[in-house]
Amino acid sequence: MAEITAALVKSLREKTGAGMMDAKKALVESEGDMEAAVDWLRAKGLSKAAKKSGRTAADGLVAALVSEDGKTGALVELNAETDFVARNAQFQAALKGIAAVALETDGTLEALKAAPAPEGEGTVEDMITRMIATIGENMSLRRTQQIKADGAVASYIHNAETEGLGKVGVLVGLNGEGDLAELGRKVAMHVAATAPAAASVDELDPALVEREKTVLTEEARASGKPDNVIEKMIIGRMNKFYKEVVLVEQPFVMDPDKTVGKFLEDNGASLVGFARFALGEGIEKEEDDFAAEVASLSKG
């Protein structure tokens, strides 16, 4: 029997797309014979995942989960190819399990993928590989984020598919007094609706701020006004920009006469941070040209 080395396991994984534990088990079962191990994985349906890895996975679900003590929250996005799979009970149960694991990691995607699977053998990444083979669609654990607060973390799922799972997930962390969980939920609903770019002006991406200033400056100069007037115009327009994209500066959707910051202040609370995941944002979906496909077939 050949020695089952890490290099041999890695080689089998690269060849078949199987998870680490499955690849190791296949090599043990086949006494280190690579070709026999490949056949073993094929027979178990575990090498199919590699064939599906090139497909675009832009559907799926977002999970939002808060720890029992209410001080840590985790968002996880798990993608699949179709909404049909997102409604699959196995997919949903797996995502809930992964979200629970995410609460116990350091908040990075790498740590979550390498963490022990909530059920079965191997890591979270191995579990997803097995699901790809079983369900028959490509899947991708795309991202995760944690929010922690000494006060409370609240979660909100917009248009929930089931409890804690949906297309848009939000976490809001607050410190202060009163019912922080309820206050946080209201702010989380606001975040779901407005998709702010940052919690405060200081946290805005400097590149985004500079780009906005450049555009506004060019627009103001086109008016032909003197520089001192343009400078005042830019200040006013940037303040308007901040009210559009900064959470604490935005008019609160449930009371537009107040900003979110003022709403929290009036209720004895302060914002620690927030996170918002909208399913598939930033993923370029492949669009099938059905007419072109039919035309090409008719020529053949």
Residue, then its C-alpha position, 0 to 999 in steps of 0.5 A: m500500500a502506497e503512503i497516503t501523503a498530503a501531496l497525494v491527497k492534494s493531487l487527487r483533489e486537483k484532479t477530481g474537485a473532491g473535498m480533502m476528507d473525501a480525497k483522503k478516504a478514497l486513497v485509503e479505500s484504494e490503498g493509495d492507487m490514484e486511478a482507483a481513488v478517482d474511480w471510487l470518487r466517481a462511483k460515490g458521485l463526489s468527483k462531479a463537483a469539479k465539472k460544475s465549478g466553472r458555472t456562474a453561481a449568482d443565486g442562492l441565499v444570505a443568512a443573518l444570525v445573532s449569538e444567544d447573548g445577542k452581542t455577535g452577529a454573522l452574515v453569510e452568502l452562499n451562492a448557487e446557480t438557480d433559485f430552485v436550489a436556494r429553496n432546497a431544504q438541504f441547501q437552506a439547512a446547510l447555510k443555517g449551519i454554516a452561519a452558526v459556524a461563522l459566529e465562532t470564527d474570526g470573521t474571515l472567509e478563509a477561517l469559515k471555509a477551513a472550520p469544521a463542518p457543522e455536520g459530517e466530515g471535514t471542513v465547511e468547504d468540504m461539505i459544500t463540495r459534497m453538496i455540489a455533487t449531491i444537488g448537481e449545481n455549482m455553489s460558492l461560499r462567497r463572503t461572510q462578515q461579523i459585527k460585535a457590540d458590547g450592547a446588542v447586535a440586531s439582524y434583519i432579513h428582507n423578504a425572508e425565504t425562511e427564518g434567518l435566510g433571504k435575499v438581503g441580510v443586515l446586521v446592526g451593532l449598538n451600544g447604549e441603553g434601552d431596548l437595543a435589539e429593537l432599536g437595532r432592528k429598526v435601523a437594520m430595516h433602514v439599512a436594507a432599504t437605503a444601502p448606505a456606503a458607510a456608517s460615518v463620514d470618516e469611514l467612507d472610502p477616500a477614493l469614493v469621496e475624491r471621485e465625487k468631489t472631482v465630478l462636482t468640481e467639474e460640474a461647478r466650474a462648467s457654470g462659469k462661477p468664480d472659485n470662491v463661489i465654487e468652493k462653497m458650492i462643493i461644500g454644500r453638494m458634498n454635504k448632500f452627498y453624505k446625507e445620501v450615502v452615510l448611515v448616521e447622516q441619512p434621513f431615517v425612513m421611519d421618521p424622515d425629520k430625523t437623521v439615523g444618528k439623531f434617532l439613535e441619540d434620542n433613544g440613548a444609543s450609539l452605532v457600533g457598525f453595520a453590515r449589509f449583504a444583497l444576494g449576488e451584488g457584483i456578480e456578473k451573470e451569464e445570460d443565455d442567448f436562446a435565439a442565437e442558440v436555436a439559430s446555430l442548431s438550425k444551421g447544423 
